[in-house]
Amino acid sequence: LKSSKWSFEGNVNKYFDVHVKKSVPLYTETHNLICNFSDYFINQNSTVYDIGCSTGTLLKKSRKDIKI
């Protein structure tokens, strides 16, 4: 089994979200749904983890969308 040479270095993070939106079905819609549900579960004293968040886009969006 050959290992991948892909890495998250250089300018990858600059274009990552654009690439993901094109290659993952319903990426934006899923983020919107998660943010809508998060209003019920996250309050001002909550700790939130986003495992595998890559660029942190979902956390940034959820923080902006949550009404605290």
SVG drawing of the C-alpha trace seen along z (x, -y; Angstrom):
<svg xmlns="http://www.w3.org/2000/svg" viewBox="-33 -37 37 39">
<polyline fill="none" stroke="black" stroke-width="0.4" points="0.0,0.0 1.5,-3.3 1.1,-6.3 -0.2,-9.6 2.0,-12.5 -0.8,-15.0 -0.2,-17.5 -2.0,-20.6 1.0,-22.8 1.6,-25.9 -1.5,-27.6 -3.8,-24.6 -5.6,-26.2 -6.3,-29.3 -8.3,-27.3 -9.5,-24.4 -13.0,-25.7 -13.6,-26.4 -12.4,-22.9 -14.5,-21.2 -17.7,-23.1 -17.2,-21.8 -16.5,-18.2 -18.6,-17.5 -22.4,-17.3 -24.5,-19.6 -21.4,-21.0 -22.9,-24.5 -26.4,-23.1 -24.9,-20.8 -23.1,-23.6 -26.3,-25.7 -28.2,-22.7 -25.6,-22.2 -25.7,-25.9 -29.5,-25.8 -29.4,-22.8 -26.6,-24.3 -28.8,-27.0 -30.6,-24.4 -27.4,-22.8 -24.7,-25.5 -24.9,-28.3 -22.4,-31.0 -20.6,-28.6 -20.4,-25.6 -17.2,-24.1 -17.5,-23.1 -15.1,-20.7 -15.1,-20.4 -13.1,-17.2 -11.5,-17.3 -12.5,-20.9 -9.5,-21.7 -9.9,-25.5 -12.4,-26.0 -15.1,-27.3 -17.9,-25.5 -16.8,-26.8 -16.5,-30.4 -19.9,-30.2 -21.6,-28.6 -20.2,-31.2 -21.5,-34.0 -25.0,-32.3 -25.5,-31.5 -27.5,-34.1 -26.0,-34.3"/>
</svg>
